[in-house]
Amino acid sequence: MGRIASGGNMDTAVIDQVRAFVVANFLFGDTARMPGDAESLLAAGVVDSTGVLELVEFLEDDLGVPVADHETVPANLDSIENLARFVERKRADSR
């Protein structure tokens, strides 16, 4: 995809998994519409409220990261970088 996360040492495998999920499930393979890693998926029209639920299901089922209701906020779920940071935090907390 060619984008590099600006979040320093974020796990690129997580970023790649999240990007692949977004492209496959919300953009139906149209990588040209993929916003930058720091851009809002909601503001870009990629994800809507139902899409947030799909993202939560992906995080829980595919990445093994539990998501509490109070964690379904833009700071955690509104961009590729936010999603990757959230996954890393949750994984670190579970160690």
C-alpha positions as CSV (number, residue, x, y, z in Angstrom):
1,M,0.0,0.0,0.0
2,G,3.0,2.3,0.3
3,R,1.9,4.3,3.4
4,I,4.2,4.4,6.4
5,A,2.6,5.1,9.7
6,S,3.9,8.2,11.4
7,G,3.5,6.7,14.9
8,G,7.1,5.7,15.4
9,N,7.6,2.1,16.2
10,M,4.1,0.9,15.7
11,D,3.8,-2.8,14.7
12,T,3.6,-2.7,10.9
13,A,1.9,-6.1,10.9
14,V,-1.0,-4.7,12.8
15,I,-1.2,-1.7,10.6
16,D,-1.1,-3.9,7.5
17,Q,-3.9,-6.2,8.9
18,V,-6.1,-3.2,9.7
19,R,-5.5,-1.6,6.3
20,A,-6.3,-4.9,4.5
21,F,-9.6,-5.3,6.5
22,V,-10.6,-1.7,5.7
23,V,-9.8,-2.1,2.0
24,A,-11.6,-5.4,1.7
25,N,-14.7,-4.7,3.8
26,F,-15.4,-1.0,3.3
27,L,-13.7,-0.1,0.1
28,F,-14.2,-3.4,-1.7
29,G,-10.7,-3.5,-3.0
30,D,-10.5,0.1,-4.1
31,T,-7.1,1.1,-2.6
32,A,-7.2,4.5,-4.3
33,R,-9.9,5.6,-1.9
34,M,-7.9,4.5,1.2
35,P,-7.2,7.6,3.4
36,G,-3.8,8.2,5.0
37,D,-3.1,6.3,8.2
38,A,-3.7,9.4,10.4
39,E,-6.9,10.5,8.5
40,S,-10.3,10.0,10.0
41,L,-12.1,7.0,8.5
42,L,-15.5,8.5,9.5
43,A,-14.7,11.9,8.0
44,A,-13.4,10.3,4.8
45,G,-16.7,8.5,4.4
46,V,-15.0,5.1,4.6
47,V,-16.7,3.9,7.9
48,D,-20.1,4.8,9.3
49,S,-21.7,3.8,12.6
50,T,-22.4,0.3,11.4
51,G,-18.8,0.1,10.2
52,V,-17.6,0.9,13.7
53,L,-19.4,-2.3,14.9
54,E,-17.7,-4.2,12.1
55,L,-14.3,-2.8,13.2
56,V,-15.0,-3.9,16.7
57,E,-15.9,-7.4,15.6
58,F,-12.7,-7.6,13.5
59,L,-10.6,-6.4,16.5
60,E,-12.1,-9.0,18.8
61,D,-12.4,-12.0,16.4
62,D,-9.4,-11.6,14.1
63,L,-6.9,-9.8,16.3
64,G,-8.0,-11.2,19.7
65,V,-8.4,-7.7,21.2
66,P,-11.5,-7.3,23.5
67,V,-13.2,-4.0,23.1
68,A,-15.4,-2.6,25.9
69,D,-18.3,-0.3,25.1
70,H,-16.6,2.7,26.6
71,E,-13.6,2.1,24.2
72,T,-15.6,2.6,21.0
73,V,-14.5,6.2,20.6
74,P,-12.8,8.0,17.8
75,A,-9.5,8.2,19.8
76,N,-9.4,4.4,19.4
77,L,-11.1,3.6,16.2
78,D,-11.2,6.5,13.8
79,S,-8.0,6.0,11.8
80,I,-5.5,3.3,10.9
81,E,-3.0,4.7,13.4
82,N,-5.6,5.0,16.2
83,L,-6.7,1.4,15.6
84,A,-3.1,0.1,15.6
85,R,-2.2,2.0,18.8
86,F,-5.3,0.7,20.4
87,V,-4.5,-2.9,19.5
88,E,-0.9,-2.4,20.9
89,R,-2.2,-0.9,24.1
90,K,-4.7,-3.7,24.7
91,R,-2.1,-6.3,23.9
92,A,0.4,-4.7,26.3
93,D,-2.2,-4.5,29.0
94,S,-3.0,-8.2,28.7
95,R,0.6,-9.3,29.3
